[in-house]
Amino acid sequence: MELYNFFRSSASFRVRIALAVKGLDYVYKPVHLQKNEQLSESYSAVSAARLVPLLKDGDATLTQSMAIIEYLDEVYPEPPLLPKSPLERARVRALSQDIACEIHPLNNLRVLRYLVKDLKLSEDDKNRWYRHWVETGLEVVERQLAAQPSTYCHGDTPTLADCVLVPQIFNAQRFDCRTEHVPNVMRVFDALMKLPAFDRAQPKNCPDFE
Ligand SMILES: N[C@@H](CCC(=O)N[C@@H](CS)C(=O)NCC(=O)O)C(=O)O
């Protein structure tokens, strides 16, 4: 397998975690987002959306981090990243989407660039935008973790939701977002970062880290 990704990309980080949890080897293909390599002709030829991550598995090309993780979970079921019961699976997917669909897209690189370049927001206003959506979005996760506390987002083994949570917290910390108001989220984050697979996948351990 080949993973096209970028050390700082949180959607890429989700997939790196899943691959590490499952102990799967892959070739790391860096796509430098700050240098706009995602917009290059060669990358556009494989990625319709011109986004990372993208996973090549043999002749197949997979996109969208959560779809990639679910694919990996189906093809390499151990250890599972989704619980067995439909209701529990729905909860894990909902928690994942609370982050991946409700927070992350508002703070993606192309959105931030549009705010600054086209709408002429100052760096300070852009950062306020970023923090607002992270801080309010994490509250939604906090309320759910507080209502049903467990070691990780759902239960005592890591799930898809944990693969999505950890990179979002790295982003929150990079942009100095408040996290004191989400103690359960941070408790789960700390527990996850003690797991070798989560640690191995983090940006500073990537070959393109700078
Ligand atoms: N929903 C997509 C999001 C992918 C995405 O937004 N990737 C970002 C990096 S985290 C990217 O490639 N951004 C490039 C850009 O904004 O130009 C997924 O989960 O894979």
The ligand as an ORCA input file, in Angstrom:
! r2SCAN-3c Opt
* xyz 0 1
  N     -12.840     14.851      4.314
  C     -11.509     14.652      3.816
  C     -10.690     15.856      4.135
  C      -9.372     15.846      3.404
  C      -8.669     17.164      3.608
  O      -9.328     18.181      3.789
  N      -7.336     17.146      3.559
  C      -6.596     18.349      3.755
  C      -5.462     18.143      4.736
  S      -6.053     17.713      6.343
  C      -5.985     18.798      2.444
  O      -5.551     17.995      1.638
  N      -5.969     20.125      2.211
  C      -5.395     20.665      1.038
  C      -5.971     21.999      0.695
  O      -6.798     22.500      1.466
  O      -5.594     22.502     -0.354
  C     -10.912     13.391      4.465
  O     -11.344     13.054      5.566
  O     -10.043     12.751      3.863
*
